[in-house]
Amino acid sequence: MKSAVYWIATIVGAGLLFIGGLLFLAQGEHQVEEMKHLGYPVYLLTLLGIGRILGAIALVIPRFPRLKEWAYAGFVFDLIGASASHAFAEDSLVEIASPLIFLVVIVVSWALRPSSRTLKAQ
């Protein structure tokens, strides 16, 4: 059961963030307007898009536990920052909470990861 929940959370979380990364790289009209609304430069979409794609890949490939830890940490910073940005822009509660829902999925993946995907104590 734990393994199934881990894989569901990992695939859903990584998949949605991967798709989000692709959308950020495509710099569609919605993404550009959102960056402008939040007060960020549009080039940040490229940086976030690359980070999300690489992080999502890191979560699903075998081995590289340190890389996985960095990916999880990056997603935590990304999603908390997204939520805070929407809060500071006085956006709706839905827009503020949406990144936090993704964050819960990522935290579930991290918390349930098998020992083969964790850093070993030195």
Secondary structure as a PSIPRED ss2 file (coil, helix, strand):
# PSIPRED VFORMAT (PSIPRED V4.0)

   1 M C   1.000  0.000  0.000
   2 K H   0.000  1.000  0.000
   3 S H   0.000  1.000  0.000
   4 A H   0.000  1.000  0.000
   5 V H   0.000  1.000  0.000
   6 Y H   0.000  1.000  0.000
   7 W H   0.000  1.000  0.000
   8 I H   0.000  1.000  0.000
   9 A H   0.000  1.000  0.000
  10 T H   0.000  1.000  0.000
  11 I H   0.000  1.000  0.000
  12 V H   0.000  1.000  0.000
  13 G H   0.000  1.000  0.000
  14 A H   0.000  1.000  0.000
  15 G H   0.000  1.000  0.000
  16 L H   0.000  1.000  0.000
  17 L H   0.000  1.000  0.000
  18 F H   0.000  1.000  0.000
  19 I H   0.000  1.000  0.000
  20 G H   0.000  1.000  0.000
  21 G H   0.000  1.000  0.000
  22 L H   0.000  1.000  0.000
  23 L H   0.000  1.000  0.000
  24 F H   0.000  1.000  0.000
  25 L H   0.000  1.000  0.000
  26 A H   0.000  1.000  0.000
  27 Q C   1.000  0.000  0.000
  28 G C   1.000  0.000  0.000
  29 E H   0.000  1.000  0.000
  30 H H   0.000  1.000  0.000
  31 Q H   0.000  1.000  0.000
  32 V H   0.000  1.000  0.000
  33 E H   0.000  1.000  0.000
  34 E H   0.000  1.000  0.000
  35 M H   0.000  1.000  0.000
  36 K H   0.000  1.000  0.000
  37 H H   0.000  1.000  0.000
  38 L H   0.000  1.000  0.000
  39 G C   1.000  0.000  0.000
  40 Y C   1.000  0.000  0.000
  41 P C   1.000  0.000  0.000
  42 V C   1.000  0.000  0.000
  43 Y C   1.000  0.000  0.000
  44 L H   0.000  1.000  0.000
  45 L H   0.000  1.000  0.000
  46 T H   0.000  1.000  0.000
  47 L H   0.000  1.000  0.000
  48 L H   0.000  1.000  0.000
  49 G H   0.000  1.000  0.000
  50 I H   0.000  1.000  0.000
  51 G H   0.000  1.000  0.000
  52 R H   0.000  1.000  0.000
  53 I H   0.000  1.000  0.000
  54 L H   0.000  1.000  0.000
  55 G H   0.000  1.000  0.000
  56 A H   0.000  1.000  0.000
  57 I H   0.000  1.000  0.000
  58 A H   0.000  1.000  0.000
  59 L H   0.000  1.000  0.000
  60 V H   0.000  1.000  0.000
  61 I C   1.000  0.000  0.000
  62 P C   1.000  0.000  0.000
  63 R C   1.000  0.000  0.000
  64 F C   1.000  0.000  0.000
  65 P H   0.000  1.000  0.000
  66 R H   0.000  1.000  0.000
  67 L H   0.000  1.000  0.000
  68 K H   0.000  1.000  0.000
  69 E H   0.000  1.000  0.000
  70 W H   0.000  1.000  0.000
  71 A H   0.000  1.000  0.000
  72 Y H   0.000  1.000  0.000
  73 A H   0.000  1.000  0.000
  74 G H   0.000  1.000  0.000
  75 F H   0.000  1.000  0.000
  76 V H   0.000  1.000  0.000
  77 F H   0.000  1.000  0.000
  78 D H   0.000  1.000  0.000
  79 L H   0.000  1.000  0.000
  80 I H   0.000  1.000  0.000
  81 G H   0.000  1.000  0.000
  82 A H   0.000  1.000  0.000
  83 S H   0.000  1.000  0.000
  84 A H   0.000  1.000  0.000
  85 S H   0.000  1.000  0.000
  86 H H   0.000  1.000  0.000
  87 A H   0.000  1.000  0.000
  88 F H   0.000  1.000  0.000
  89 A C   1.000  0.000  0.000
  90 E C   1.000  0.000  0.000
  91 D C   1.000  0.000  0.000
  92 S C   1.000  0.000  0.000
  93 L H   0.000  1.000  0.000
  94 V H   0.000  1.000  0.000
  95 E H   0.000  1.000  0.000
  96 I H   0.000  1.000  0.000
  97 A H   0.000  1.000  0.000
  98 S H   0.000  1.000  0.000
  99 P H   0.000  1.000  0.000
 100 L H   0.000  1.000  0.000
 101 I H   0.000  1.000  0.000
 102 F H   0.000  1.000  0.000
 103 L H   0.000  1.000  0.000
 104 V H   0.000  1.000  0.000
 105 V H   0.000  1.000  0.000
 106 I H   0.000  1.000  0.000
 107 V H   0.000  1.000  0.000
 108 V H   0.000  1.000  0.000
 109 S H   0.000  1.000  0.000
 110 W H   0.000  1.000  0.000
 111 A H   0.000  1.000  0.000
 112 L H   0.000  1.000  0.000
 113 R C   1.000  0.000  0.000
 114 P C   1.000  0.000  0.000
 115 S H   0.000  1.000  0.000
 116 S H   0.000  1.000  0.000
 117 R H   0.000  1.000  0.000
 118 T C   1.000  0.000  0.000
 119 L C   1.000  0.000  0.000
 120 K C   1.000  0.000  0.000
 121 A C   1.000  0.000  0.000
 122 Q C   1.000  0.000  0.000
